[in-house]
Amino acid sequence: MEVLRPTLIRIGGRIYRKNIIQQQSYPNEEEDDFYAGPGDLTDEPCDAFMVEETERGFQCAVEVPSPLYKYIIGKKGETRKRLETETRTSISIPKPGMEGQIVITGQQRSGVISARTRIDVLAESFRKKQPFTHFLSFALNQPAIQEKFLQFKEEVLEKCSKDHGVNSSLFQNPAKLHLTIGTLVLLNEQEIQKACELLQRSKEDFIDKTVGGKSLTVEVAGIEYMNDDPAMIDVLYAKVHMKDGSDKLQLIADRLMEQFVTSGLMMKEWDRVKLHATIMNTLFRKDPNVLSCDFYAVEEKNSATTGKSSFKERETFDGRNILKDQCIIS
């Protein structure tokens, strides 16, 4: 663990350091048996999903993306066998790489419900361990903002290029400037389509009403950093607010986050969306094509699931002189 650069957690306006728990890693860990036994879950019948009565008993189908099948099957099929034995059901899973429904059949309704509940827990647990595939954002790549950003970049390189770690590779691509709302794990085309449909419904249900048919004019003013030492910065971002002083943009961002969290497509990371635009990021040193989202949210997820931090792979920069000039980008 890098003691001087731990993961940071923001709670109630305060910043706390989070010590990383070192965990042992094992070969083929993702294929190992991960199973919640009968004592870990309630198997009482519920109305959260439909159980169909058939001539041979009861049946329930569950949609699970194909990348998660292996976690339900388990190493050498042990997880599925144990589920079937303990719930007295038969579980049919599509072949790897083929999208379809997992079908649970059994003579007892309670057994089918128990198997379905446990499969849901397995799928949700391992979904949380997957790297994010998409992120929801507002574009900030209008020509005026790009021009001001390039002026900011030129000024920083002119005045601060001798500061530790500061060079042109740190800066965001002007065409990719954006405000991140949240990250998504979309594992198949159906989930991508579901996200698109939800975004369209959100536009019709509350976004259009909030903006009242007018464009929102924002001001990108002032800069801030995401860690607690201005001499060792990983991410520098610009603060964003409505030019008319209203909270319309914040309301839309928060409502969008709530909608996607409720749908199960997004994990809730904060109580409110932090409106900011990343302008310098040490991740860009390695890959200028990286679409920077909220790095600390992703870093906390990685640390929580693997016990490892990616900080040690990043070279920080000294931003103290940059922070002296709280400039307005747009």
Salt bridges, closest charged atoms under 4 A:
GLU30 OE2 - LYS70 NZ 3.02
ASP32 OD1 - LYS75 NZ 3.91
ASP33 OD2 - ARG82 NH2 2.90
ASP43 OD2 - ARG118 NH2 2.75
GLU86 OE1 - ARG118 NH1 3.20
ASP120 OD2 - ARG116 NE 3.03
GLU155 OE2 - LYS159 NZ 3.23
GLU191 OE2 - ARG127 NH2 2.43
ASP208 OD2 - LYS203 NZ 3.18
GLU219 OE1 - HIS241 NE2 2.94
ASP228 OD2 - ARG17 NH2 2.82
ASP234 OD2 - ARG5 NH2 2.88
ASP234 OD1 - ARG314 NE 3.21
ASP254 OD2 - ARG272 NE 3.32
GLU313 OE1 - LYS286 NZ 3.89
ASP318 OD2 - ARG320 NH2 2.66
